[in-house]
């Protein structure tokens, strides 16, 4: 039986795996999981990368919930930790490394006509337009 700390590590790592997937960052996570699973067998590494692809698609299509994916990864990582206890430090690092927040960019357009306040505030004074000649 695992100690509570090991389960907490697996749960934290699983939550971060799902957080990466929800942000569409499976590629950033693939190399990290490949390095973590180097301590295991080739089959474990292959299973992890297949699960990563499958959950990435399932979350994008909304065929699995965030909670379901996190529970599946928690079971998967707990089993891996039981088989490879020397991977604990790698999973601790994964558990503490939440994906960086992505920036949101709002793109829109504005059409102004008439008098009033426009983007950048009020403009006072005249505007001189030249054709580039001195």
C-alpha positions, 0 to 999 in steps of 0.5 A: 500500500502506498503512503499518502504522500505518494498518492498526493504526488501522483494526483498532483502530476495527473492534475498537471497532465490534464491542465496541459491537455486542456490548454492544448499543450500535449506537445510540450508535455510529450517530451516531459512524459517521455523523460519520466517514463524512461525509468520504466519499461518500453511498454509503460512509456508507450502506454503513457504516450498513447494515453496522452494522445487519447486523452488529448483528443477526448478532452478536445472533443468533450467525450471525457470530463476533466475529472475522468481524465484526472482520475485515469491519470492518477491511477496510471501514475500511481501504478507507475510509481508502484512499479518504479519507485525511483521515478518519484522525484520526476513525478514530484517535479511534474506535480509541481510544474503547472503549465504556464498560463496562456495569454488571451488575445481579444481581436475585434474591430471598431468603426468610428464616425461623427464626433466623440471620444475614440480609441486613444482618447481625445485628439485636440488640434489639427492634423497635417497630412503631407505627401512626403515632399519637403 
